[in-house]
């Protein structure tokens, strides 16, 4: 069974995304995808959501 982790990023820059990816993959999470939240008045994303998965730990 998979466990999901969603990380919200409020400052969408290359450095911040890279830092979050490195942090969570080092903790054993596998990167699964990324979604951006856009503003109508801007071409730049206002937020990003990183999705990670890993096998659930046995209870």
MODELLER restraints for C-alpha pairs under 7 A, 6 or more apart:
rsr = mdl.restraints
at = mdl.atoms
rsr.add(forms.Gaussian(group=physical.xy_distance, feature=features.Distance(at['CA:1:A'], at['CA:55:A']), mean=5.93, stdev=0.5))
rsr.add(forms.Gaussian(group=physical.xy_distance, feature=features.Distance(at['CA:1:A'], at['CA:56:A']), mean=5.69, stdev=0.5))
rsr.add(forms.Gaussian(group=physical.xy_distance, feature=features.Distance(at['CA:2:A'], at['CA:53:A']), mean=6.32, stdev=0.5))
rsr.add(forms.Gaussian(group=physical.xy_distance, feature=features.Distance(at['CA:2:A'], at['CA:54:A']), mean=5.60, stdev=0.5))
rsr.add(forms.Gaussian(group=physical.xy_distance, feature=features.Distance(at['CA:2:A'], at['CA:55:A']), mean=4.68, stdev=0.5))
rsr.add(forms.Gaussian(group=physical.xy_distance, feature=features.Distance(at['CA:2:A'], at['CA:56:A']), mean=5.40, stdev=0.5))
rsr.add(forms.Gaussian(group=physical.xy_distance, feature=features.Distance(at['CA:3:A'], at['CA:53:A']), mean=5.55, stdev=0.5))
rsr.add(forms.Gaussian(group=physical.xy_distance, feature=features.Distance(at['CA:3:A'], at['CA:54:A']), mean=5.45, stdev=0.5))
rsr.add(forms.Gaussian(group=physical.xy_distance, feature=features.Distance(at['CA:3:A'], at['CA:55:A']), mean=5.97, stdev=0.5))
rsr.add(forms.Gaussian(group=physical.xy_distance, feature=features.Distance(at['CA:3:A'], at['CA:56:A']), mean=5.29, stdev=0.5))
rsr.add(forms.Gaussian(group=physical.xy_distance, feature=features.Distance(at['CA:4:A'], at['CA:52:A']), mean=5.75, stdev=0.5))
rsr.add(forms.Gaussian(group=physical.xy_distance, feature=features.Distance(at['CA:4:A'], at['CA:53:A']), mean=4.57, stdev=0.5))
rsr.add(forms.Gaussian(group=physical.xy_distance, feature=features.Distance(at['CA:4:A'], at['CA:54:A']), mean=6.80, stdev=0.5))
rsr.add(forms.Gaussian(group=physical.xy_distance, feature=features.Distance(at['CA:5:A'], at['CA:51:A']), mean=5.84, stdev=0.5))
rsr.add(forms.Gaussian(group=physical.xy_distance, feature=features.Distance(at['CA:5:A'], at['CA:52:A']), mean=5.02, stdev=0.5))
rsr.add(forms.Gaussian(group=physical.xy_distance, feature=features.Distance(at['CA:5:A'], at['CA:53:A']), mean=6.13, stdev=0.5))
rsr.add(forms.Gaussian(group=physical.xy_distance, feature=features.Distance(at['CA:6:A'], at['CA:49:A']), mean=6.40, stdev=0.5))
rsr.add(forms.Gaussian(group=physical.xy_distance, feature=features.Distance(at['CA:6:A'], at['CA:50:A']), mean=5.63, stdev=0.5))
rsr.add(forms.Gaussian(group=physical.xy_distance, feature=features.Distance(at['CA:6:A'], at['CA:51:A']), mean=4.70, stdev=0.5))
rsr.add(forms.Gaussian(group=physical.xy_distance, feature=features.Distance(at['CA:6:A'], at['CA:52:A']), mean=6.37, stdev=0.5))
rsr.add(forms.Gaussian(group=physical.xy_distance, feature=features.Distance(at['CA:7:A'], at['CA:49:A']), mean=5.53, stdev=0.5))
rsr.add(forms.Gaussian(group=physical.xy_distance, feature=features.Distance(at['CA:7:A'], at['CA:50:A']), mean=5.07, stdev=0.5))
rsr.add(forms.Gaussian(group=physical.xy_distance, feature=features.Distance(at['CA:7:A'], at['CA:51:A']), mean=6.55, stdev=0.5))
rsr.add(forms.Gaussian(group=physical.xy_distance, feature=features.Distance(at['CA:8:A'], at['CA:48:A']), mean=5.96, stdev=0.5))
rsr.add(forms.Gaussian(group=physical.xy_distance, feature=features.Distance(at['CA:8:A'], at['CA:49:A']), mean=4.64, stdev=0.5))
rsr.add(forms.Gaussian(group=physical.xy_distance, feature=features.Distance(at['CA:8:A'], at['CA:50:A']), mean=6.56, stdev=0.5))
rsr.add(forms.Gaussian(group=physical.xy_distance, feature=features.Distance(at['CA:9:A'], at['CA:47:A']), mean=5.63, stdev=0.5))
rsr.add(forms.Gaussian(group=physical.xy_distance, feature=features.Distance(at['CA:9:A'], at['CA:48:A']), mean=5.03, stdev=0.5))
rsr.add(forms.Gaussian(group=physical.xy_distance, feature=features.Distance(at['CA:9:A'], at['CA:49:A']), mean=6.09, stdev=0.5))
rsr.add(forms.Gaussian(group=physical.xy_distance, feature=features.Distance(at['CA:10:A'], at['CA:46:A']), mean=6.73, stdev=0.5))
rsr.add(forms.Gaussian(group=physical.xy_distance, feature=features.Distance(at['CA:10:A'], at['CA:47:A']), mean=4.82, stdev=0.5))
rsr.add(forms.Gaussian(group=physical.xy_distance, feature=features.Distance(at['CA:10:A'], at['CA:48:A']), mean=6.74, stdev=0.5))
rsr.add(forms.Gaussian(group=physical.xy_distance, feature=features.Distance(at['CA:11:A'], at['CA:47:A']), mean=6.53, stdev=0.5))
rsr.add(forms.Gaussian(group=physical.xy_distance, feature=features.Distance(at['CA:12:A'], at['CA:45:A']), mean=6.64, stdev=0.5))
rsr.add(forms.Gaussian(group=physical.xy_distance, feature=features.Distance(at['CA:12:A'], at['CA:46:A']), mean=6.69, stdev=0.5))
rsr.add(forms.Gaussian(group=physical.xy_distance, feature=features.Distance(at['CA:12:A'], at['CA:47:A']), mean=5.96, stdev=0.5))
rsr.add(forms.Gaussian(group=physical.xy_distance, feature=features.Distance(at['CA:12:A'], at['CA:48:A']), mean=6.36, stdev=0.5))
rsr.add(forms.Gaussian(group=physical.xy_distance, feature=features.Distance(at['CA:25:A'], at['CA:31:A']), mean=6.93, stdev=0.5))
rsr.add(forms.Gaussian(group=physical.xy_distance, feature=features.Distance(at['CA:29:A'], at['CA:52:A']), mean=5.72, stdev=0.5))
rsr.add(forms.Gaussian(group=physical.xy_distance, feature=features.Distance(at['CA:29:A'], at['CA:53:A']), mean=5.59, stdev=0.5))
rsr.add(forms.Gaussian(group=physical.xy_distance, feature=features.Distance(at['CA:29:A'], at['CA:54:A']), mean=5.33, stdev=0.5))
rsr.add(forms.Gaussian(group=physical.xy_distance, feature=features.Distance(at['CA:30:A'], at['CA:52:A']), mean=5.23, stdev=0.5))
rsr.add(forms.Gaussian(group=physical.xy_distance, feature=features.Distance(at['CA:30:A'], at['CA:53:A']), mean=5.20, stdev=0.5))
rsr.add(forms.Gaussian(group=physical.xy_distance, feature=features.Distance(at['CA:30:A'], at['CA:54:A']), mean=6.06, stdev=0.5))
rsr.add(forms.Gaussian(group=physical.xy_distance, feature=features.Distance(at['CA:31:A'], at['CA:51:A']), mean=6.24, stdev=0.5))
rsr.add(forms.Gaussian(group=physical.xy_distance, feature=features.Distance(at['CA:31:A'], at['CA:52:A']), mean=4.51, stdev=0.5))
rsr.add(forms.Gaussian(group=physical.xy_distance, feature=features.Distance(at['CA:31:A'], at['CA:53:A']), mean=6.62, stdev=0.5))
rsr.add(forms.Gaussian(group=physical.xy_distance, feature=features.Distance(at['CA:32:A'], at['CA:51:A']), mean=5.34, stdev=0.5))
rsr.add(forms.Gaussian(group=physical.xy_distance, feature=features.Distance(at['CA:32:A'], at['CA:52:A']), mean=5.00, stdev=0.5))
rsr.add(forms.Gaussian(group=physical.xy_distance, feature=features.Distance(at['CA:32:A'], at['CA:53:A']), mean=6.44, stdev=0.5))
rsr.add(forms.Gaussian(group=physical.xy_distance, feature=features.Distance(at['CA:33:A'], at['CA:50:A']), mean=6.05, stdev=0.5))
rsr.add(forms.Gaussian(group=physical.xy_distance, feature=features.Distance(at['CA:33:A'], at['CA:51:A']), mean=5.13, stdev=0.5))
rsr.add(forms.Gaussian(group=physical.xy_distance, feature=features.Distance(at['CA:34:A'], at['CA:48:A']), mean=6.88, stdev=0.5))
rsr.add(forms.Gaussian(group=physical.xy_distance, feature=features.Distance(at['CA:34:A'], at['CA:49:A']), mean=5.61, stdev=0.5))
rsr.add(forms.Gaussian(group=physical.xy_distance, feature=features.Distance(at['CA:34:A'], at['CA:50:A']), mean=4.60, stdev=0.5))
rsr.add(forms.Gaussian(group=physical.xy_distance, feature=features.Distance(at['CA:34:A'], at['CA:51:A']), mean=6.00, stdev=0.5))
rsr.add(forms.Gaussian(group=physical.xy_distance, feature=features.Distance(at['CA:35:A'], at['CA:48:A']), mean=5.67, stdev=0.5))
rsr.add(forms.Gaussian(group=physical.xy_distance, feature=features.Distance(at['CA:35:A'], at['CA:49:A']), mean=5.17, stdev=0.5))
rsr.add(forms.Gaussian(group=physical.xy_distance, feature=features.Distance(at['CA:35:A'], at['CA:50:A']), mean=6.69, stdev=0.5))
rsr.add(forms.Gaussian(group=physical.xy_distance, feature=features.Distance(at['CA:36:A'], at['CA:45:A']), mean=5.97, stdev=0.5))
rsr.add(forms.Gaussian(group=physical.xy_distance, feature=features.Distance(at['CA:36:A'], at['CA:47:A']), mean=5.85, stdev=0.5))
rsr.add(forms.Gaussian(group=physical.xy_distance, feature=features.Distance(at['CA:36:A'], at['CA:48:A']), mean=4.43, stdev=0.5))
rsr.add(forms.Gaussian(group=physical.xy_distance, feature=features.Distance(at['CA:36:A'], at['CA:49:A']), mean=6.36, stdev=0.5))
rsr.add(forms.Gaussian(group=physical.xy_distance, feature=features.Distance(at['CA:37:A'], at['CA:45:A']), mean=5.63, stdev=0.5))
rsr.add(forms.Gaussian(group=physical.xy_distance, feature=features.Distance(at['CA:37:A'], at['CA:46:A']), mean=5.81, stdev=0.5))
rsr.add(forms.Gaussian(group=physical.xy_distance, feature=features.Distance(at['CA:37:A'], at['CA:47:A']), mean=5.10, stdev=0.5))
rsr.add(forms.Gaussian(group=physical.xy_distance, feature=features.Distance(at['CA:37:A'], at['CA:48:A']), mean=6.09, stdev=0.5))
rsr.add(forms.Gaussian(group=physical.xy_distance, feature=features.Distance(at['CA:38:A'], at['CA:44:A']), mean=6.79, stdev=0.5))
rsr.add(forms.Gaussian(group=physical.xy_distance, feature=features.Distance(at['CA:38:A'], at['CA:45:A']), mean=4.54, stdev=0.5))
rsr.add(forms.Gaussian(group=physical.xy_distance, feature=features.Distance(at['CA:38:A'], at['CA:46:A']), mean=5.55, stdev=0.5))
rsr.add(forms.Gaussian(group=physical.xy_distance, feature=features.Distance(at['CA:39:A'], at['CA:45:A']), mean=6.67, stdev=0.5))
rsr.add(forms.Gaussian(group=physical.xy_distance, feature=features.Distance(at['CA:39:A'], at['CA:46:A']), mean=6.34, stdev=0.5))
